[in-house]
């Protein structure tokens, strides 16, 4: 299982150099999840898991991102993989669509340097999550 603190340490300077701020993350994440909810593939999966807890989920994801780029240390990074693999409806084949929507949202809302760093982090997290999901589902390669 990937250690998110390693990812966090590796990206701290890139996020700082790109000028990523908490305000930027607080704009990006709600906009991204608004797109996720409208997506015909991802929307039903997320709505089925999150139900009426969207505000709390968005705050958790914001805390996660602030942790990864080292603007805040309140997120418990050990929860990242378990929070996803415990839901059978979250599958590895959904990750490309999730990444496409994240990339699109970041590029639409963030300065180019910030978007590049955030998408790179998202791709690395998605790779770690994909490995864990494939192991859970018996598809490890």
N, C-alpha and C positions, 0 to 999 in steps of 0.2 A: 504494500500500500504506500502511495506517495506521501511524503511528509510535506504538508502545505507550508510549514515554516521555512523549508528550503526554497520552495517556489517564491515565498514572500521575500526572503533575503536576496535572492537573485534579481528580483525586480524592483527593489526599493530604489536603487539609483536611477533606473530607467524611468520609473514613474516620476521621481523628483525632477529629472532632467526634462521630461516632457511637460512638467508643470501641472500634473493631474491634481485636482483639488477635491475636497469632500463635496463641494457644491456640484462639481461635474459628475461625480458618482451618484449623487442624489437626484440629478436630472436624468442620467442615463438609465439607471436600473428600473424606475417606474415606467419609463417610455418603452424599454425593452420588454418588460412583462406585459404591458398593454398589447404589444405586437404578438407575444406568445399566446395570450388569451384569445386573440382573433385568429390565430393560425389553425387551420382545420386539422392538422396532424398533432400539434403540441397542445393546443387549447384544451381539448377534452382530458388529456393526461394530467395536466397541471390542475385544472379545475376539479378533477376527481380526487386529487390528493389534497389540495389546499382548501377547497370548499370556500367557506366564508372568512378564511384567515389570511386574505391577501395582504392587508396592511402589515400584519406581523411578519409574514413571509418576506415582503419587500424590505422591511427593516433588517431582518436577518441577513438577507443577501447583501444589502448595503454594508452591514457590519463586516461580512465576509470580505467584500472587496476592499474596504478600508483597511482591514487586517493584511490582506495580501500586498497592498501597496504601502503598508506601514504608516498609515495616517492614524490608526487606532488599533489598540491591542485587546479589545473586549471580546472578540469572537473566539470561540473555542474551536480551533482548527481541526481537532480530532473528530469533530462531528461531520465534516464535509462528506467523506465517502459514505459512512453509515447512513447519513440522512437521505442519501439517494438510493443505495442498494436495497434498503428495506422495502422499497415499493416495487412490486413486480411489474407495474405498468411503465416504469422508467426502464427503457431498453437502449442498448448500444446503437441500434439502428436509428434512433431519434436524434442522436448527437449531431450529425451533419446539419439537420434543419435548425437545431438550437444554435449552432455556431453561425449559420448563415444569417439568422435573424439578429444575433448579437453583433456580428460584423456590420450588417446594414445599419443597425441603430447607432452603433459607435461612430461609423463613418458619417452618418447624417447629423449627429448631435455634437460630436467632439472635434476639436482641432486635429489635424492630420497626425501630428506626433503622438497625441494622447490616444487616438483611435488605434494607431499601430501597436502601441505598447499594450493597451487593454485587450485587443484581439489576440495578440501573441500570448498573453497570460491565459486568456480563455481557451485557446487551442491546447496549451499544455495541461490545463486542468481537465479539459475534455478528454485528452489522451489518457490521463490517469484514471478518470472515471470510467472510460470505455474498458480499460483493462479489468477493473473491478467488476463491472457489470458482466463482462464476458466470463470471468471466473465464476461469478454467482450463477450464471446461466449454463455453465458447462461448456462454453465455447472458447475457452482460452487457447491461444495459438502458440 
